[in-house]
Amino acid sequence: MSASEPPRDGQRLVRPPLDREIDRELAFHIEMRARELAAYGKSADEAERVAAAELGDLAAVADECRTINRRRERQMNRVHALSELIHGARFALRLLRRHPGFTALAAITIALGIGAATSIFSVVDGVLLRPLPFANPDRLVAVWIAQPSLAKDPVIERLAERTVLGAEELAALRDRTTAYSGYGYWIQSGSMLTTNGSAEPVTTVSASASLLDVLGEHTVLGRGLRLEENVLDGPHVALVGWETWTSRFAGDSGIIGRRVDLDETPYTIVGVLPRGLRLDRATPPAAFWTPVMQSKYEQPQYHNRSYHVVARLRAGITPAAAELQTARAFRAADGDTTLSARVLDWQYDQTHEARGPLYLLLGASALLLLIGCVNVAMLLLGESASREREVAARIALGASRGRIVRQLLVESTTIALLGATLGAVLAWTLTRTLTSLASTRIAGIESLGVDVRALGFAILCATVAGVLFGLTPALTLTRASEGALMRVGVGHSARHGRRLQRWLVATEVALSFALLVGGVLFARSLDKLTAVDPGFRPQHVVAIKMVAPHSFYRDDPRMLAFYEEGVRRLSALAGVNGAAAGQNPPFGGGWSSSPVTVEGRTYEHGGPSTDQHSVLPGYFSVLGVPIREGRAFDATDATGSELVAIVSDAAARRDFPNESAVGRRVFWQGQYRRVVGVVGDVRAAKLTRTTGPAIYVPMRQYVSGPTTFIVRSSLDLAALTPALRSTLDGIDPAVSVSSIEPMPALISRSYSDERYRTIIVGAFALFAAMLASVGLYGVTLRAATRRTREIGIRVALGATPGRATQLVMSDTLRGVAAGLVGGLAVSLVGARALEAYLYGVAPTDPLTFGAVLALLATVAIIASGIPARRASRANPALVLKGD
């Protein structure tokens, strides 16, 4: 047989006995030379040793011949294996073309599993696994302050593990640590870019001169920032982002030295940043970088903690070792023994919140793929009953069982590869859908796609899947024997196949049960979440955010005049039922807090933290926040009048548990204020987060930071938006509208992660239910076809159609019953892993388990009952006509 000739059943590639011939020839020459030496008086041992030494070159040639021979044998074996594989694939394709319905069903089934798994893998790979695009990214770490004492404070518990650094901590990194080869720090904010008399918002980063070096990056044009520029009132220079350079400045190479106005301050462009450079993968690249430390508010005497820090570890230093050293440095610098530090891999730091949910989705997709494999295995097992005679005949003609198993696995892998081809197309569509539905807070989600790594994952899944669902029927078929061929057409293989089918049915039902439980739990949790009362009436409320230069927010009279005039004009618009303005409105993304103490009481640590809001009159009525006690703010609460405040229910319960808060005085921001009212608690950030204590003060008495307009109107937003923009744009030319969004949309965005998980796991659960129903239908249909003659005889002997139906369904339903029991047990244990992602629903919720149990039982009865009922109605005369 030539190397290119396809192998036949039972044939093996014979290894040429060249090694033995070489050994015999070498031994012959050594023996002849030893005899010659012995004739001259040498002893036998000495003669043989001398002969072997004299013929060393011949031995070396013999070793080389052996090496060449083994290489040739390996090449011949590879050619033989490839030839066998090609021959098997051709045979498999011919066989699959004869059964187009079966082939299409199996390929589509496995395509669903591979497509889902590949799309989720694309997301996991892009977000969690693919290294950051920097030099030696494994050495980059994020550095945070940890304050464990804050974990018990509901207002600032988010700062317990991750607090940004201040000037004192930066100095401690520089002077008291040796774990880092360098560190950089920055503040990300927004600025107003003024060009040709018009201003628009852009993202800016105030960065240290060392930041680019720490990242291992260099400017594309010009230079980076310099140390002497990171000082108070230092030179106003800027680096322009590559994306801004190419889009706004058309990639002009003469941009170095050009002036731009940021926040009404001229900056000179000295460099262009690398393409795609982002400090936070959840946000687009910044338009400009400017030097940090140039503002008086960033100076050490203000004790502000504002800086995000990334550092590069020295060789041999682990994050854990750096964390211990950094914690000691922070405690020494601040004199606070409760301080600690968190030093985390930078990629992990940016994706830690998404890791658990994404791996959960990957596990759900793996379950779906496994269900698809089991489904196809059942289909192949059903088909194998009709091939028992074929396999028995091939064994009788000399084919080895290994050869037949390999051929059958080639057939199953061919199906899997067909499914993988369809799955790759499906994965491309699903990945785009997953990207569009995902929360923008997931770092790197917007740039994902099906790439070479994802396609490689799909091929790997197809290969593994082909072996998984092809192994069972392959081993079952090879149990066929020559005796089975001679005795009857269906023998031991069919009986063994029926038992295996029951186990496969049980496995598929159990896996589907687990996936359905997860989907229903997430759906019920989302339903509970959307029913949470946010503490106000969001319907028909619109939030209008403004953007302005930093100088605007430092000019209190100008800022107050703008918002009062804006409220007056908005209230006068037709269709507007009310307008107000407030700092950090619900679900607006802002957050601010300060300590509040009650007059006459002493506190150990300066008083408990309280959410703070500066608002204009009408704020509570426009939002629909109920007044529990006292009054709301009015026009008399202004500069020169008594300083007043309104507290939330939670603050009143905390600070005045056994008395009325109205009339009492509290100390806040260095001044005493009299409480004039108590309002209901408002969930400000997430519906899942317990409302913390809050204090509200009149904006006319305290102006602070960016403020949002709140408008209540029954008009359609699309019709109202142009009027809102035109009304506000004419008040102050330096201030413009940033966004206009309905409050229900802001609330919906707050649980986008929960909705994302629910949609994906729910879709996978539905696919699993569909696959289970198709699999059960196919198994019962095959059983009915295989037992047609038996059923005909039973009906002819008087069996009722119901009894015949029950007989056909019995095997399938026994497997279903075992699967339901197993799935119930597995789900009760596995559902506890979902507890962290559920709201208002227990992981062992009996209603969920009961609903899934009822659903799968109903699907099983319907899917297996239809073919069984059809078989029981067959005409016995026609069935037995051949006999």
Secondary structure, 3 states (H helix, E strand, C coil): CCCCCCCCCCCCCCCCCHHHHHHHHHHHHHHHHHHHHHHCCCCHHHHHHHHHHHCHHHHHHHHHHHHHHHHHHHHHHHHHHHHHHHHHHHHHHHHHHHCHHHHHHHHHHHHHHHHHHHHHHHHHHHHHHCCCCCCCHHHEEEEEEECHHHHHCCCCHHHCCCECEEHHHHHHHHHHCCCEEEEEEEEEEEEEEEECCEEEEEEEEEECCCHHHHHCCCCCEECCCCHHHCCCCCCCEEEECHHHHHHHCCCCCCCCCCEEEECCEEEEEEEECCCCCCCCCCCCCCCEEEECCCCHHHCHHHCCEEEEEEEEECCCCCHHHHHHHHHHHHHHHHCCCCCEEEEEEHHHHHHHHHHHHHHHHHHHHHHHHHHHHHHHHHHHHHHHHHHHHHHHHHHHCCCCHHHHHHHHHHHHHHHHHHHHHHHHHHHHHHHHHHHHHCCCCCCCHHHCCCCHHHHHHHHHHHHHHHHHHHHHHHHHHCCCCHHHHHHCCCCHHHHHHHHHHHHHHHHHHHHHHHHHHHHHHHHHHHHHHHCCCCCCCCCCEEEEEEECCHHHHCCHHHHHHHHHHHHHHHHCCCCEEEEEEECCCCCCCCCCEEEEEECCCCCCCCCCEEEEEEECCCHHHHHCCCEEEECCCCCCCCCCCCCEEEEEHHHHHHHCCCCCCCCCEEEECCEEEEEEEEECCCCCCCCCCCCCCEEEEECCCCCCCCCEEEEEECCCHHHHHHHHHHHHHCCCCCCEEEEEEEHHHHHHHHCHHHHHHHHHHHHHHHHHHHHHHHHHHHHHHHHHHHCHHHHHHHHHCCCCHHHHHHHHHHHHHHHHHHHHHHHHHHHHHHHHHHHHHCCCCCCCCHHHHHHHHHHHHHHHHHHHHHHHHHHHCCCHHHHCCCC
